[in-house]
């Protein structure tokens, strides 16, 4: 992107260890000569880095739909200001393809298929200086063949306008563009050019015999910029808008093929909404009643269990009390028996002592 717009964009290097795919938009105000351009570059950080790539395309699709929805909301306002509105819709998707020289990855085919109805896709072979010209030519043919066989519709530059028919037809035949990027300038001959230096030679970025960078820049910035914006609005956004309005119940004609009435559609949707609301309210009320009944039944069951437990504990208490009473009675009986024996023993001992005393007195008199 730095090479394409001849600008050093401030962008931190993205990590390849993300848990998922997230989109990072950055907006720049560019000016060249007297032309001002507000450019928004959206990076798909983490795309293709996960082991499970099944849902990798979803954040991209959601982001594009979000921009369409934002524009639709602005368009449907009573007081709208589309003239100075900052349009954040994606007008072009530069889909970079790894220069494997073999075929497209399944992820590439699935993602482009999901995006071709939402954005203008231009496939670009990155780092094209890593394969030979013959391999690159075969790779381009292979890519286009796979895109056609899988029903992927990439953006074709328009040929209706006679002023651009020839150049656009020629550029369509060069798709996908094979590019090389570099911001370093190298002296070649008597001038400084953007290039990449290798031990075996120099690859010039703006040399059309080395890569398609100039073709890509011409098509995007000088020849077809407005067409890309028009295609986004007239094709992709209109498709999203039509589907969204149909979801809301709006149509061009009623079931009798009569002209569409906004008031009637509004009233019908209002009645449908109120009916759904009443139905949900009745369901919630019935759910509440059922929940109360279930709770009451549970409380009664708990009460019954507690009562049974109380009666059981009461019986156990009475049984223990009866056992204790019996033990106390037995103990009292034993104590009474012991006391009787004690009294008898004391009486017997007293009598024995008295008899001994009398005998002692008799002996003394003698």
LINSUL-V168631 format. One record per residue. N is the residue number from 1. RES is the residue in three letters. SS is DSSP state (helix for helix, strand for strand, loop for the rest). PSI is psi in degrees with one decimal (* if undefined). Layout:
{{N & RES & SS & PSI} {N & RES & SS & PSI}}
//
This chain:
{{1 & UNK & loop & -34.8} {2 & UNK & helix & -41.8} {3 & UNK & helix & -39.7} {4 & UNK & helix & -41.2} {5 & UNK & helix & 6.7} {6 & UNK & loop & 43.2} {7 & UNK & loop & 143.4} {8 & UNK & loop & 100.3} {9 & UNK & loop & 138.0} {10 & UNK & loop & 105.8} {11 & UNK & loop & 126.4} {12 & UNK & loop & 148.4} {13 & UNK & loop & 131.9} {14 & UNK & loop & 147.9} {15 & UNK & loop & 149.7} {16 & UNK & loop & 18.8} {17 & UNK & loop & 37.0} {18 & UNK & loop & 149.6} {19 & UNK & loop & -24.4} {20 & UNK & loop & -170.2} {21 & UNK & loop & 130.7} {22 & UNK & strand & 151.3} {23 & UNK & strand & 134.7} {24 & UNK & strand & 97.2} {25 & UNK & strand & 141.7} {26 & UNK & strand & 130.7} {27 & UNK & strand & 135.4} {28 & UNK & strand & 145.8} {29 & UNK & strand & 110.0} {30 & UNK & strand & 151.0} {31 & UNK & strand & 125.1} {32 & UNK & strand & 121.7} {33 & UNK & loop & -119.3} {34 & UNK & loop & 12.8} {35 & UNK & strand & 124.4} {36 & UNK & strand & 140.1} {37 & UNK & strand & 127.3} {38 & UNK & strand & 110.3} {39 & UNK & strand & 131.0} {40 & UNK & strand & 119.5} {41 & UNK & strand & 126.1} {42 & UNK & strand & 115.5} {43 & UNK & strand & 137.3} {44 & UNK & strand & 85.0} {45 & UNK & strand & 129.8} {46 & UNK & loop & 2.0} {47 & UNK & loop & 124.3} {48 & UNK & loop & 4.1} {49 & UNK & loop & -12.9} {50 & UNK & loop & 157.9} {51 & UNK & loop & -46.6} {52 & UNK & loop & 106.6} {53 & UNK & loop & 15.2} {54 & UNK & loop & -37.8} {55 & UNK & loop & 21.8} {56 & UNK & loop & -30.6} {57 & UNK & loop & -21.6} {58 & UNK & helix & -45.8} {59 & UNK & helix & -32.2} {60 & UNK & helix & -46.7} {61 & UNK & helix & -43.1} {62 & UNK & helix & -39.3} {63 & UNK & helix & -44.7} {64 & UNK & helix & -43.9} {65 & UNK & helix & -35.6} {66 & UNK & helix & -40.2} {67 & UNK & helix & -38.3} {68 & UNK & helix & -43.0} {69 & UNK & helix & -39.3} {70 & UNK & helix & -43.1} {71 & UNK & helix & -40.1} {72 & UNK & helix & -41.0} {73 & UNK & helix & -39.8} {74 & UNK & helix & -38.5} {75 & UNK & helix & -29.6} {76 & UNK & loop & 0.8} {77 & UNK & loop & 152.0} {78 & UNK & loop & -46.8} {79 & UNK & loop & 92.6} {80 & UNK & loop & 155.6} {81 & UNK & loop & 72.3} {82 & UNK & loop & -17.4} {83 & UNK & loop & -46.0} {84 & UNK & loop & 17.6} {85 & UNK & loop & 134.7} {86 & UNK & loop & 102.1} {87 & UNK & loop & 113.9} {88 & UNK & loop & 8.9} {89 & UNK & loop & 146.7} {90 & UNK & loop & 119.3} {91 & UNK & loop & -17.7} {92 & UNK & loop & 143.0} {93 & UNK & strand & 110.1} {94 & UNK & strand & 103.2} {95 & UNK & strand & 106.2} {96 & UNK & strand & 132.1} {97 & UNK & strand & 133.7} {98 & UNK & loop & 137.3} {99 & UNK & loop & 63.9} {100 & UNK & loop & -28.5} {101 & UNK & loop & 2.5} {102 & UNK & loop & -78.6} {103 & UNK & loop & 173.6} {104 & UNK & loop & 148.7} {105 & UNK & loop & 156.3} {106 & UNK & helix & -37.7} {107 & UNK & helix & -40.3} {108 & UNK & helix & -45.1} {109 & UNK & helix & -44.6} {110 & UNK & helix & -44.8} {111 & UNK & helix & -46.4} {112 & UNK & helix & -33.1} {113 & UNK & helix & -37.8} {114 & UNK & helix & -25.1} {115 & UNK & helix & -17.5} {116 & UNK & loop & -19.8} {117 & UNK & loop & 3.1} {118 & UNK & loop & -18.7} {119 & UNK & loop & 154.8} {120 & UNK & loop & 114.1} {121 & UNK & strand & 127.8} {122 & UNK & strand & 109.2} {123 & UNK & strand & 137.9} {124 & UNK & strand & 128.3} {125 & UNK & strand & 116.5} {126 & UNK & loop & 156.2} {127 & UNK & loop & 50.7} {128 & UNK & helix & -10.3} {129 & UNK & helix & 2.2} {130 & UNK & helix & -6.1} {131 & UNK & loop & 157.5} {132 & UNK & loop & 166.6} {133 & UNK & helix & -41.0} {134 & UNK & helix & -42.1} {135 & UNK & helix & -37.8} {136 & UNK & helix & -41.1} {137 & UNK & helix & -45.2} {138 & UNK & helix & -37.4} {139 & UNK & helix & -40.8} {140 & UNK & helix & -45.8} {141 & UNK & helix & -41.8} {142 & UNK & helix & -42.8} {143 & UNK & helix & -49.2} {144 & UNK & helix & -37.5} {145 & UNK & helix & -42.9} {146 & UNK & helix & -36.7} {147 & UNK & helix & -43.5} {148 & UNK & helix & -45.0} {149 & UNK & helix & -25.5} {150 & UNK & loop & 5.9} {151 & UNK & loop & 25.5} {152 & UNK & loop & 124.5} {153 & UNK & loop & 102.8} {154 & UNK & loop & 167.7} {155 & UNK & loop & 130.7} {156 & UNK & loop & 127.0} {157 & UNK & loop & 135.9} {158 & UNK & loop & 145.2} {159 & UNK & loop & 10.4} {160 & UNK & loop & -36.2} {161 & UNK & loop & 123.3} {162 & UNK & loop & -26.9} {163 & UNK & loop & -26.5} {164 & UNK & loop & 7.6} {165 & UNK & helix & -48.3} {166 & UNK & helix & -49.2} {167 & UNK & helix & -38.3} {168 & UNK & helix & -37.5} {169 & UNK & helix & -40.9} {170 & UNK & helix & -40.9} {171 & UNK & helix & -34.1} {172 & UNK & helix & -32.0} {173 & UNK & loop & -17.2} {174 & UNK & loop & -6.6} {175 & UNK & loop & 143.8} {176 & UNK & loop & 148.2} {177 & UNK & strand & 137.8} {178 & UNK & strand & 117.1} {179 & UNK & loop & 159.5} {180 & UNK & loop & 135.3} {181 & UNK & loop & 145.9} {182 & UNK & loop & 141.9} {183 & UNK & loop & -0.6} {184 & UNK & loop & 138.4} {185 & UNK & strand & 135.7} {186 & UNK & strand & 142.7} {187 & UNK & strand & 117.9} {188 & UNK & strand & 113.1} {189 & UNK & loop & -120.9} {190 & UNK & loop & 11.6} {191 & UNK & strand & 159.1} {192 & UNK & strand & 129.6} {193 & UNK & strand & 155.1} {194 & UNK & strand & 127.0} {195 & UNK & strand & 169.9} {196 & UNK & strand & 127.8} {197 & UNK & strand & 134.0} {198 & UNK & strand & 160.1} {199 & UNK & loop & -28.6} {200 & UNK & loop & -5.6} {201 & UNK & strand & -166.0} {202 & UNK & strand & 133.7} {203 & UNK & strand & 114.1} {204 & UNK & strand & 127.8} {205 & UNK & loop & -40.7} {206 & UNK & loop & 17.6} {207 & UNK & loop & 113.5} {208 & UNK & loop & -17.5} {209 & UNK & loop & -11.1} {210 & UNK & loop & -38.3} {211 & UNK & loop & 177.7} {212 & UNK & loop & 21.4} {213 & UNK & helix & -44.5} {214 & UNK & helix & -40.2} {215 & UNK & helix & -44.3} {216 & UNK & helix & -44.8} {217 & UNK & helix & -42.0} {218 & UNK & helix & -44.7} {219 & UNK & helix & -38.8} {220 & UNK & helix & -46.1} {221 & UNK & helix & -25.9} {222 & UNK & helix & -31.3} {223 & UNK & helix & -44.5} {224 & UNK & loop & 18.5} {225 & UNK & helix & -48.7} {226 & UNK & helix & -35.1} {227 & UNK & helix & -38.0} {228 & UNK & helix & -40.6} {229 & UNK & helix & -42.3} {230 & UNK & helix & -39.8} {231 & UNK & helix & -40.1} {232 & UNK & helix & -45.1} {233 & UNK & helix & -46.3} {234 & UNK & helix & -27.5} {235 & UNK & helix & -63.6} {236 & UNK & helix & -46.7} {237 & UNK & helix & -40.0} {238 & UNK & helix & -37.1} {239 & UNK & helix & -45.1} {240 & UNK & helix & -43.9} {241 & UNK & helix & -43.8} {242 & UNK & helix & -45.7} {243 & UNK & helix & -38.8} {244 & UNK & helix & -43.3} {245 & UNK & helix & -35.1} {246 & UNK & helix & -35.3} {247 & UNK & helix & -33.2} {248 & UNK & loop & -3.7} {249 & UNK & loop & 6.6} {250 & UNK & loop & 135.7} {251 & UNK & loop & 165.5} {252 & UNK & loop & -30.8} {253 & UNK & strand & 156.7} {254 & UNK & loop & 177.9} {255 & UNK & loop & -22.1} {256 & UNK & loop & 14.5} {257 & UNK & loop & 27.4} {258 & UNK & loop & 159.6} {259 & UNK & strand & 144.5} {260 & UNK & loop & 134.2} {261 & UNK & loop & 116.0} {262 & UNK & helix & -39.9} {263 & UNK & helix & -44.4} {264 & UNK & helix & -41.0} {265 & UNK & helix & -40.5} {266 & UNK & helix & -45.7} {267 & UNK & helix & -40.6} {268 & UNK & helix & -44.1} {269 & UNK & helix & -34.3} {270 & UNK & helix & -45.0} {271 & UNK & helix & -41.4} {272 & UNK & helix & -41.3} {273 & UNK & helix & -45.0} {274 & UNK & helix & -37.8} {275 & UNK & helix & -44.8} {276 & UNK & helix & -39.3} {277 & UNK & helix & -43.2} {278 & UNK & helix & -40.2} {279 & UNK & helix & -44.0} {280 & UNK & helix & -36.3} {281 & UNK & helix & -42.7} {282 & UNK & helix & -41.6} {283 & UNK & helix & -43.3} {284 & UNK & helix & -40.2} {285 & UNK & helix & -44.9} {286 & UNK & helix & -40.2} {287 & UNK & helix & -38.7} {288 & UNK & helix & -44.5} {289 & UNK & helix & -45.4} {290 & UNK & helix & -38.4} {291 & UNK & helix & -39.4} {292 & UNK & helix & -43.0} {293 & UNK & helix & -42.9} {294 & UNK & helix & -40.7} {295 & UNK & helix & -41.9} {296 & UNK & helix & -43.1} {297 & UNK & helix & -41.3} {298 & UNK & helix & -40.2} {299 & UNK & helix & -41.3} {300 & UNK & helix & -40.8} {301 & UNK & helix & -41.4} {302 & UNK & helix & -40.1} {303 & UNK & helix & -42.5} {304 & UNK & helix & -43.3} {305 & UNK & helix & -40.4} {306 & UNK & helix & -40.2} {307 & UNK & helix & -44.0} {308 & UNK & helix & -40.6} {309 & UNK & helix & -40.1} {310 & UNK & helix & -45.4} {311 & UNK & helix & -39.6} {312 & UNK & helix & -44.8} {313 & UNK & helix & -36.3} {314 & UNK & helix & -44.6} {315 & UNK & helix & -42.1} {316 & UNK & helix & -39.5} {317 & UNK & helix & -44.5} {318 & UNK & helix & -39.2} {319 & UNK & helix & -44.4} {320 & UNK & helix & -37.8} {321 & UNK & helix & -42.1} {322 & UNK & helix & -42.2} {323 & UNK & helix & -41.0} {324 & UNK & helix & -38.8} {325 & UNK & helix & -42.5} {326 & UNK & helix & -43.0} {327 & UNK & helix & -39.4} {328 & UNK & helix & -40.2} {329 & UNK & helix & -44.1} {330 & UNK & helix & -40.5} {331 & UNK & helix & -41.0} {332 & UNK & helix & -39.4} {333 & UNK & helix & -43.4} {334 & UNK & helix & -39.7} {335 & UNK & helix & -42.0} {336 & UNK & helix & -42.6} {337 & UNK & helix & -40.9} {338 & UNK & helix & -41.7} {339 & UNK & helix & -39.9} {340 & UNK & helix & -43.4} {341 & UNK & helix & -37.5} {342 & UNK & helix & -44.4} {343 & UNK & helix & -43.1} {344 & UNK & helix & -41.4} {345 & UNK & helix & -40.5} {346 & UNK & helix & -39.4} {347 & UNK & helix & -45.3} {348 & UNK & helix & -41.2} {349 & UNK & helix & -38.4} {350 & UNK & helix & -42.7} {351 & UNK & helix & -39.4} {352 & UNK & helix & -41.6} {353 & UNK & helix & -38.0} {354 & UNK & helix & -41.3} {355 & UNK & helix & -39.7} {356 & UNK & helix & -36.7} {357 & UNK & helix & -41.9} {358 & UNK & helix & -40.7} {359 & UNK & helix & -38.4} {360 & UNK & helix & -37.2} {361 & UNK & helix & -41.8} {362 & UNK & helix & -42.5} {363 & UNK & helix & -32.7} {364 & UNK & helix & -37.7} {365 & UNK & helix & -36.7} {366 & UNK & loop & *}}
//
